[in-house]
């Protein structure tokens, strides 16, 4: 496998595009060849992403170039449209960060593998096209999959809170600072779009699962991160459950089962998912925390690239959390 991968990014002006740029320009095995943006063509990347000042002199372009792999950091519905309108060479691998291909949709001859490494690592190794999971989906799935593997899921009640970057860079009423600060609200109660991919992943390991995943998402008054708590009924002891989770995630470097109470700051600015288990009577609570822009988006996309090209899975992703 190549150890100097050429990479292109399409849709580089948004939050996920900016995070992908930040990771890839510092990746030891990557040559970032182009960042595509029609509206910003000719501008320095740092003109849009101020955190890149001094890190790169690369400019946005409206022309596509050949690259070994292209990251599609486009809005939902835009990736499928892009692949219909732009014929990429069959040798170019694609990692899509939108929801367009997570449920098995294809683009011409391009068939997509659902890119959750803790679930599909063997398939990702052989894949040419990856559908990167959603941010809430990643956090919830990583909390449930060890139980699904043993057929232990019946009905799930889960609540998760996300930072304002989860809504994208375009300003909306619900992302404006004066509305978001000192405020929490529920949205898309029991109808969130990630429920379909969560159910799909659970049934991959527990085909007979027919219960509901009752998900209430919250908007938080912080910028980045997701904290999820899922409640499941089980008669297994906490010690048994701890062993089940540790065994399931053995060999998966970014998912950590902790015996300590979680804080969101432990994972912000990292590609980690931290999991903690609590139990009272027959009720198990699984807490899981991720950075929505990294393990929930661009970091996981780079992780998938590493696996696809036979690199060290953690390459370019050994990041320190912002605990202070």
FIMIVO-707612 format. One record per residue (C-alpha): residue number from 1; x, y, z. Coordinates in steps of 0.02 Angstrom, whole numbers, plus 32768, in hexadecimal, padded with zeros to 4 digits. Layout:
N
<node pos="NUM" c1="X" c2="Y" c3="Z"/>
...
//
This chain:
324
<node pos="1" c1="8000" c2="8000" c3="8000"/>
<node pos="2" c1="8036" c2="80B3" c3="7FDF"/>
<node pos="3" c1="8085" c2="8111" c3="8070"/>
<node pos="4" c1="8074" c2="81BB" c3="801C"/>
<node pos="5" c1="7FBB" c2="81D0" c3="7FF5"/>
<node pos="6" c1="7F7C" c2="825F" c3="7F8A"/>
<node pos="7" c1="7EDA" c2="82A6" c3="7FCF"/>
<node pos="8" c1="7E56" c2="831E" c3="7F92"/>
<node pos="9" c1="7DC8" c2="8370" c3="7FF3"/>
<node pos="10" c1="7D25" c2="83A8" c3="7FA4"/>
<node pos="11" c1="7CC1" c2="8422" c3="800D"/>
<node pos="12" c1="7D52" c2="8465" c3="8073"/>
<node pos="13" c1="7D03" c2="8504" c3="80B7"/>
<node pos="14" c1="7C94" c2="84BA" c3="813F"/>
<node pos="15" c1="7CBB" c2="8476" c3="81EC"/>
<node pos="16" c1="7CDD" c2="83C2" c3="81B6"/>
<node pos="17" c1="7D44" c2="83FE" c3="8121"/>
<node pos="18" c1="7DAA" c2="846D" c3="8193"/>
<node pos="19" c1="7DCB" c2="83E1" c3="820E"/>
<node pos="20" c1="7DFA" c2="836B" c3="8180"/>
<node pos="21" c1="7E77" c2="83EB" c3="813F"/>
<node pos="22" c1="7EC2" c2="8402" c3="81ED"/>
<node pos="23" c1="7EDB" c2="8347" c3="8201"/>
<node pos="24" c1="7F19" c2="8323" c3="8152"/>
<node pos="25" c1="7F9C" c2="83AD" c3="8143"/>
<node pos="26" c1="7FEB" c2="8364" c3="81E1"/>
<node pos="27" c1="7FD8" c2="82AD" c3="81B0"/>
<node pos="28" c1="8081" c2="8256" c3="8199"/>
<node pos="29" c1="8049" c2="81F1" c3="8101"/>
<node pos="30" c1="7FDF" c2="8271" c3="80A3"/>
<node pos="31" c1="7FFB" c2="82F0" c3="801A"/>
<node pos="32" c1="7F62" c2="8362" c3="801A"/>
<node pos="33" c1="7F56" c2="8386" c3="7F60"/>
<node pos="34" c1="7EBB" c2="83F4" c3="7F53"/>
<node pos="35" c1="7E29" c2="843C" c3="7FB4"/>
<node pos="36" c1="7D92" c2="845E" c3="7F47"/>
<node pos="37" c1="7D19" c2="84EE" c3="7F65"/>
<node pos="38" c1="7CC1" c2="854E" c3="7EDB"/>
<node pos="39" c1="7C96" c2="85E2" c3="7F49"/>
<node pos="40" c1="7D46" c2="85F4" c3="7F91"/>
<node pos="41" c1="7DB1" c2="85C9" c3="7EF9"/>
<node pos="42" c1="7E53" c2="862B" c3="7EFD"/>
<node pos="43" c1="7E49" c2="8653" c3="7FB7"/>
<node pos="44" c1="7EC8" c2="860F" c3="8031"/>
<node pos="45" c1="7E86" c2="8583" c3="80A0"/>
<node pos="46" c1="7EB5" c2="85F1" c3="8134"/>
<node pos="47" c1="7E44" c2="867B" c3="80F2"/>
<node pos="48" c1="7DB1" c2="860A" c3="811D"/>
<node pos="49" c1="7DFD" c2="85A0" c3="81A8"/>
<node pos="50" c1="7E5E" c2="861C" c3="8212"/>
<node pos="51" c1="7EA6" c2="8590" c3="827E"/>
<node pos="52" c1="7F10" c2="855C" c3="81E7"/>
<node pos="53" c1="7F6F" c2="8601" c3="81E2"/>
<node pos="54" c1="8027" c2="85D9" c3="81CF"/>
<node pos="55" c1="8006" c2="8520" c3="81B1"/>
<node pos="56" c1="7FE9" c2="851D" c3="80F5"/>
<node pos="57" c1="7FEF" c2="858F" c3="805D"/>
<node pos="58" c1="7F76" c2="8521" c3="7FFD"/>
<node pos="59" c1="7EE5" c2="8578" c3="7FA6"/>
<node pos="60" c1="7E35" c2="853D" c3="7F81"/>
<node pos="61" c1="7E16" c2="8509" c3="7ECE"/>
<node pos="62" c1="7D7C" c2="84EF" c3="7E62"/>
<node pos="63" c1="7DD6" c2="846A" c3="7DFA"/>
<node pos="64" c1="7DDF" c2="83B2" c3="7E24"/>
<node pos="65" c1="7E86" c2="8358" c3="7E1D"/>
<node pos="66" c1="7EB4" c2="82A1" c3="7E26"/>
<node pos="67" c1="7ED0" c2="825F" c3="7ED6"/>
<node pos="68" c1="7ED9" c2="81B3" c3="7F24"/>
<node pos="69" c1="7E46" c2="81DC" c3="7F94"/>
<node pos="70" c1="7DC6" c2="8268" c3="7F97"/>
<node pos="71" c1="7D69" c2="829F" c3="8033"/>
<node pos="72" c1="7CBA" c2="82E0" c3="8011"/>
<node pos="73" c1="7C94" c2="8360" c3="8099"/>
<node pos="74" c1="7BF2" c2="8398" c3="804B"/>
<node pos="75" c1="7B43" c2="83B4" c3="808C"/>
<node pos="76" c1="7AC4" c2="8328" c3="8092"/>
<node pos="77" c1="7A85" c2="8305" c3="7FE3"/>
<node pos="78" c1="7B19" c2="835D" c3="7F93"/>
<node pos="79" c1="7B92" c2="82CA" c3="7F8F"/>
<node pos="80" c1="7B20" c2="825F" c3="7F24"/>
<node pos="81" c1="7B05" c2="82F3" c3="7EAF"/>
<node pos="82" c1="7BC0" c2="8314" c3="7EA6"/>
<node pos="83" c1="7BE8" c2="8261" c3="7E75"/>
<node pos="84" c1="7B61" c2="8265" c3="7DF0"/>
<node pos="85" c1="7BA6" c2="8305" c3="7DA4"/>
<node pos="86" c1="7C60" c2="82E2" c3="7DB5"/>
<node pos="87" c1="7CA8" c2="823F" c3="7D73"/>
<node pos="88" c1="7D3A" c2="820C" c3="7DE1"/>
<node pos="89" c1="7DB5" c2="818B" c3="7DA3"/>
<node pos="90" c1="7D87" c2="80DD" c3="7DE1"/>
<node pos="91" c1="7E2F" c2="80D3" c3="7E3C"/>
<node pos="92" c1="7E03" c2="8169" c3="7EAB"/>
<node pos="93" c1="7DC2" c2="8135" c3="7F55"/>
<node pos="94" c1="7D35" c2="819C" c3="7FA2"/>
<node pos="95" c1="7D0F" c2="81C0" c3="8059"/>
<node pos="96" c1="7C68" c2="8218" c3="8069"/>
<node pos="97" c1="7C3E" c2="8276" c3="8109"/>
<node pos="98" c1="7B87" c2="8297" c3="80DE"/>
<node pos="99" c1="7AF6" c2="8222" c3="8100"/>
<node pos="100" c1="7ADA" c2="81FD" c3="8046"/>
<node pos="101" c1="7B20" c2="814C" c3="8044"/>
<node pos="102" c1="7B11" c2="810E" c3="80F8"/>
<node pos="103" c1="7A77" c2="80A4" c3="80D7"/>
<node pos="104" c1="7ABA" c2="8043" c3="8042"/>
<node pos="105" c1="7A9D" c2="80BE" c3="7FB3"/>
<node pos="106" c1="7B1D" c2="80BA" c3="7F27"/>
<node pos="107" c1="7B60" c2="8136" c3="7EA7"/>
<node pos="108" c1="7B6B" c2="80DD" c3="7DFF"/>
<node pos="109" c1="7BE8" c2="8050" c3="7E17"/>
<node pos="110" c1="7C22" c2="8095" c3="7EBE"/>
<node pos="111" c1="7BE6" c2="8029" c3="7F4E"/>
<node pos="112" c1="7C01" c2="806F" c3="7FFB"/>
<node pos="113" c1="7C36" c2="8019" c3="809C"/>
<node pos="114" c1="7BF5" c2="8062" c3="813F"/>
<node pos="115" c1="7C93" c2="80A8" c3="818E"/>
<node pos="116" c1="7C87" c2="8081" c3="8247"/>
<node pos="117" c1="7D30" c2="802C" c3="8265"/>
<node pos="118" c1="7CF9" c2="7FD9" c3="8307"/>
<node pos="119" c1="7C72" c2="7F80" c3="82A3"/>
<node pos="120" c1="7CB3" c2="7F6D" c3="81F1"/>
<node pos="121" c1="7D71" c2="7F75" c3="81F6"/>
<node pos="122" c1="7D8B" c2="7EDC" c3="8188"/>
<node pos="123" c1="7D15" c2="7F21" c3="8103"/>
<node pos="124" c1="7D65" c2="7FCE" c3="810D"/>
<node pos="125" c1="7E10" c2="7F81" c3="80E8"/>
<node pos="126" c1="7DCF" c2="7F44" c3="803F"/>
<node pos="127" c1="7D5C" c2="7FD6" c3="8018"/>
<node pos="128" c1="7D6D" c2="8059" c3="7F91"/>
<node pos="129" c1="7CDD" c2="80C4" c3="7FCF"/>
<node pos="130" c1="7CB0" c2="80EE" c3="8082"/>
<node pos="131" c1="7C11" c2="813A" c3="80CA"/>
<node pos="132" c1="7C4F" c2="818F" c3="8168"/>
<node pos="133" c1="7BD3" c2="817A" c3="81FA"/>
<node pos="134" c1="7B71" c2="8209" c3="8246"/>
<node pos="135" c1="7BAD" c2="825A" c3="82E6"/>
<node pos="136" c1="7B1C" c2="822A" c3="8359"/>
<node pos="137" c1="7B17" c2="8180" c3="8304"/>
<node pos="138" c1="7BCE" c2="8161" c3="832C"/>
<node pos="139" c1="7BBA" c2="818A" c3="83E4"/>
<node pos="140" c1="7B1A" c2="8125" c3="83FA"/>
<node pos="141" c1="7B53" c2="808E" c3="8395"/>
<node pos="142" c1="7BF7" c2="807F" c3="83F2"/>
<node pos="143" c1="7B92" c2="807B" c3="8493"/>
<node pos="144" c1="7B1C" c2="7FF2" c3="8455"/>
<node pos="145" c1="7B7D" c2="7F7D" c3="83E3"/>
<node pos="146" c1="7BCF" c2="7F10" c3="8469"/>
<node pos="147" c1="7B21" c2="7EE7" c3="84AA"/>
<node pos="148" c1="7ADB" c2="7ECB" c3="83FB"/>
<node pos="149" c1="7B64" c2="7E4C" c3="83D7"/>
<node pos="150" c1="7B21" c2="7DE1" c3="8466"/>
<node pos="151" c1="7A6B" c2="7DFE" c3="8438"/>
<node pos="152" c1="7A4A" c2="7E5F" c3="84D7"/>
<node pos="153" c1="79EF" c2="7EF6" c3="8491"/>
<node pos="154" c1="7932" c2="7F03" c3="84A1"/>
<node pos="155" c1="78FB" c2="7FB7" c3="84B2"/>
<node pos="156" c1="7972" c2="8049" c3="84C3"/>
<node pos="157" c1="7957" c2="80F5" c3="850C"/>
<node pos="158" c1="79E1" c2="816F" c3="84E0"/>
<node pos="159" c1="79FE" c2="8228" c3="84F7"/>
<node pos="160" c1="7A8D" c2="8289" c3="84A9"/>
<node pos="161" c1="7AC9" c2="833C" c3="84AB"/>
<node pos="162" c1="7B30" c2="838C" c3="8420"/>
<node pos="163" c1="7B92" c2="842B" c3="8407"/>
<node pos="164" c1="7B63" c2="84B4" c3="838C"/>
<node pos="165" c1="7BE1" c2="847D" c3="8307"/>
<node pos="166" c1="7B72" c2="83E5" c3="82EA"/>
<node pos="167" c1="7AF8" c2="8458" c3="828F"/>
<node pos="168" c1="7B7A" c2="848E" c3="820F"/>
<node pos="169" c1="7BCE" c2="8534" c3="81EC"/>
<node pos="170" c1="7B3B" c2="858F" c3="819D"/>
<node pos="171" c1="7AEB" c2="85FE" c3="8220"/>
<node pos="172" c1="7A3B" c2="85CE" c3="8256"/>
<node pos="173" c1="79C8" c2="860D" c3="82DE"/>
<node pos="174" c1="79F3" c2="8577" c3="834A"/>
<node pos="175" c1="7AB1" c2="858F" c3="8337"/>
<node pos="176" c1="7AB7" c2="864B" c3="8356"/>
<node pos="177" c1="7B1E" c2="8670" c3="83F3"/>
<node pos="178" c1="7A96" c2="86D8" c3="8445"/>
<node pos="179" c1="7A1C" c2="8646" c3="8435"/>
<node pos="180" c1="7A92" c2="85B5" c3="8458"/>
<node pos="181" c1="7AEF" c2="85FB" c3="84EF"/>
<node pos="182" c1="7AA9" c2="85CA" c3="8599"/>
<node pos="183" c1="7A26" c2="8561" c3="8542"/>
<node pos="184" c1="79FB" c2="84AA" c3="8523"/>
<node pos="185" c1="796E" c2="8468" c3="84B6"/>
<node pos="186" c1="7931" c2="83C4" c3="846E"/>
<node pos="187" c1="7919" c2="83AE" c3="83B3"/>
<node pos="188" c1="78E3" c2="8325" c3="833B"/>
<node pos="189" c1="78A2" c2="82C2" c3="83D0"/>
<node pos="190" c1="7894" c2="8208" c3="83A2"/>
<node pos="191" c1="78A9" c2="8234" c3="82E8"/>
<node pos="192" c1="7961" c2="825F" c3="82D2"/>
<node pos="193" c1="79A8" c2="822E" c3="8227"/>
<node pos="194" c1="7A33" c2="81C6" c3="8274"/>
<node pos="195" c1="79B8" c2="8148" c3="82BC"/>
<node pos="196" c1="79B3" c2="80E7" c3="8218"/>
<node pos="197" c1="7A6E" c2="80CA" c3="8212"/>
<node pos="198" c1="7A73" c2="80A0" c3="82CC"/>
<node pos="199" c1="79EC" c2="801C" c3="82B5"/>
<node pos="200" c1="7A47" c2="7FDA" c3="821B"/>
<node pos="201" c1="7AE9" c2="7FC4" c3="827D"/>
<node pos="202" c1="7A94" c2="7F74" c3="8313"/>
<node pos="203" c1="7A3D" c2="7EF6" c3="82A0"/>
<node pos="204" c1="7AE2" c2="7ECD" c3="824C"/>
<node pos="205" c1="7B16" c2="7E7D" c3="82F2"/>
<node pos="206" c1="7A69" c2="7E54" c3="8337"/>
<node pos="207" c1="79FB" c2="7E2B" c3="829F"/>
<node pos="208" c1="7963" c2="7E03" c3="830A"/>
<node pos="209" c1="7962" c2="7EAE" c3="835F"/>
<node pos="210" c1="78B2" c2="7EF5" c3="834F"/>
<node pos="211" c1="78AA" c2="7F6C" c3="83E1"/>
<node pos="212" c1="78A6" c2="8029" c3="83D7"/>
<node pos="213" c1="793B" c2="809C" c3="83EC"/>
<node pos="214" c1="78E8" c2="812F" c3="8443"/>
<node pos="215" c1="795F" c2="81C0" c3="8423"/>
<node pos="216" c1="794C" c2="8271" c3="8464"/>
<node pos="217" c1="79D5" c2="82E5" c3="8423"/>
<node pos="218" c1="79FE" c2="8389" c3="847A"/>
<node pos="219" c1="7A55" c2="8427" c3="843E"/>
<node pos="220" c1="7ADB" c2="845C" c3="84BA"/>
<node pos="221" c1="7B26" c2="8506" c3="84E2"/>
<node pos="222" c1="7BD7" c2="84D5" c3="84B0"/>
<node pos="223" c1="7C2F" c2="84CA" c3="8408"/>
<node pos="224" c1="7C68" c2="8417" c3="83F1"/>
<node pos="225" c1="7C4F" c2="836B" c3="843A"/>
<node pos="226" c1="7BC4" c2="82EB" c3="8454"/>
<node pos="227" c1="7B95" c2="8297" c3="84F7"/>
<node pos="228" c1="7B18" c2="8207" c3="84EF"/>
<node pos="229" c1="7AC4" c2="81A0" c3="8578"/>
<node pos="230" c1="7A68" c2="8101" c3="8545"/>
<node pos="231" c1="79FB" c2="809B" c3="85BC"/>
<node pos="232" c1="79E6" c2="7FDF" c3="85A1"/>
<node pos="233" c1="7997" c2="7F58" c3="860D"/>
<node pos="234" c1="7A09" c2="7EC4" c3="8634"/>
<node pos="235" c1="7A25" c2="7E47" c3="86C0"/>
<node pos="236" c1="7AE0" c2="7E3B" c3="86A1"/>
<node pos="237" c1="7B52" c2="7E80" c3="8729"/>
<node pos="238" c1="7BB9" c2="7F1C" c3="8711"/>
<node pos="239" c1="7C59" c2="7EB4" c3="8718"/>
<node pos="240" c1="7C18" c2="7E41" c3="868E"/>
<node pos="241" c1="7BE6" c2="7ED5" c3="8624"/>
<node pos="242" c1="7C8E" c2="7F2A" c3="863C"/>
<node pos="243" c1="7CE5" c2="7E8D" c3="85FB"/>
<node pos="244" c1="7C6D" c2="7E84" c3="8566"/>
<node pos="245" c1="7C95" c2="7F38" c3="8535"/>
<node pos="246" c1="7D51" c2="7F2A" c3="854E"/>
<node pos="247" c1="7D58" c2="7E89" c3="84E9"/>
<node pos="248" c1="7CF0" c2="7ED5" c3="845B"/>
<node pos="249" c1="7D62" c2="7F6D" c3="844C"/>
<node pos="250" c1="7E06" c2="7F10" c3="8460"/>
<node pos="251" c1="7E6F" c2="7F3E" c3="83C9"/>
<node pos="252" c1="7E0C" c2="7FDD" c3="83A5"/>
<node pos="253" c1="7E82" c2="806A" c3="83D9"/>
<node pos="254" c1="7E06" c2="80F9" c3="83E0"/>
<node pos="255" c1="7D7A" c2="80AF" c3="844A"/>
<node pos="256" c1="7DA5" c2="80AC" c3="8502"/>
<node pos="257" c1="7D3C" c2="805C" c3="858C"/>
<node pos="258" c1="7D59" c2="80C0" c3="862A"/>
<node pos="259" c1="7D33" c2="8094" c3="86DD"/>
<node pos="260" c1="7D27" c2="814B" c3="8709"/>
<node pos="261" c1="7C9E" c2="81CC" c3="86F2"/>
<node pos="262" c1="7CAC" c2="821E" c3="8647"/>
<node pos="263" c1="7CC1" c2="82D4" c3="861D"/>
<node pos="264" c1="7CA9" c2="8318" c3="856D"/>
<node pos="265" c1="7D50" c2="8372" c3="8577"/>
<node pos="266" c1="7DA8" c2="82C9" c3="857A"/>
<node pos="267" c1="7D7F" c2="82AD" c3="84C2"/>
<node pos="268" c1="7D6E" c2="835B" c3="8476"/>
<node pos="269" c1="7DF6" c2="8377" c3="83F3"/>
<node pos="270" c1="7E1A" c2="82BB" c3="83EA"/>
<node pos="271" c1="7DE0" c2="8228" c3="8380"/>
<node pos="272" c1="7DB1" c2="81C6" c3="841D"/>
<node pos="273" c1="7D0C" c2="817F" c3="8456"/>
<node pos="274" c1="7D0A" c2="816B" c3="8513"/>
<node pos="275" c1="7C8C" c2="80F3" c3="8560"/>
<node pos="276" c1="7C56" c2="80DF" c3="8614"/>
<node pos="277" c1="7BD8" c2="8065" c3="865D"/>
<node pos="278" c1="7B67" c2="807D" c3="86F4"/>
<node pos="279" c1="7AE4" c2="8004" c3="8737"/>
<node pos="280" c1="7A57" c2="800F" c3="87B4"/>
<node pos="281" c1="79E7" c2="7F77" c3="87C8"/>
<node pos="282" c1="79C5" c2="7F30" c3="871B"/>
<node pos="283" c1="79E4" c2="7FD7" c3="86C5"/>
<node pos="284" c1="7A89" c2="7FF2" c3="866B"/>
<node pos="285" c1="7ABC" c2="80A2" c3="8637"/>
<node pos="286" c1="7B40" c2="80AE" c3="85AF"/>
<node pos="287" c1="7B92" c2="8158" c3="85A3"/>
<node pos="288" c1="7BF5" c2="817D" c3="8504"/>
<node pos="289" c1="7C4E" c2="821D" c3="84D4"/>
<node pos="290" c1="7CA1" c2="8256" c3="8433"/>
<node pos="291" c1="7CD7" c2="82F4" c3="83D8"/>
<node pos="292" c1="7C51" c2="830A" c3="8353"/>
<node pos="293" c1="7CCC" c2="8356" c3="82D5"/>
<node pos="294" c1="7D53" c2="82D1" c3="82ED"/>
<node pos="295" c1="7D19" c2="8222" c3="831F"/>
<node pos="296" c1="7C6D" c2="825B" c3="82E5"/>
<node pos="297" c1="7CAA" c2="829A" c3="823C"/>
<node pos="298" c1="7D56" c2="82CA" c3="81F8"/>
<node pos="299" c1="7DC2" c2="8268" c3="8273"/>
<node pos="300" c1="7D63" c2="81C8" c3="8251"/>
<node pos="301" c1="7D72" c2="81EB" c3="8196"/>
<node pos="302" c1="7E30" c2="81F5" c3="81A8"/>
<node pos="303" c1="7E2B" c2="8157" c3="8212"/>
<node pos="304" c1="7DCE" c2="8101" c3="8184"/>
<node pos="305" c1="7E4F" c2="8140" c3="8107"/>
<node pos="306" c1="7EDB" c2="80F8" c3="8171"/>
<node pos="307" c1="7E86" c2="804E" c3="8174"/>
<node pos="308" c1="7E60" c2="8051" c3="80B8"/>
<node pos="309" c1="7F16" c2="8074" c3="808C"/>
<node pos="310" c1="7F64" c2="7FFD" c3="8109"/>
<node pos="311" c1="7FAE" c2="8086" c3="8177"/>
<node pos="312" c1="7FB9" c2="8087" c3="8233"/>
<node pos="313" c1="7F05" c2="80A5" c3="8269"/>
<node pos="314" c1="7F36" c2="8132" c3="82DE"/>
<node pos="315" c1="7FA5" c2="818E" c3="8260"/>
<node pos="316" c1="7F86" c2="8249" c3="8266"/>
<node pos="317" c1="7F06" c2="8234" c3="82F0"/>
<node pos="318" c1="7F6C" c2="8231" c3="8390"/>
<node pos="319" c1="7F1A" c2="82CD" c3="83D3"/>
<node pos="320" c1="7F13" c2="8313" c3="8484"/>
<node pos="321" c1="7E6B" c2="8340" c3="84D0"/>
<node pos="322" c1="7E4B" c2="83F3" c3="8503"/>
<node pos="323" c1="7E2F" c2="83D4" c3="85BC"/>
<node pos="324" c1="7E68" c2="8483" c3="85EF"/>
//
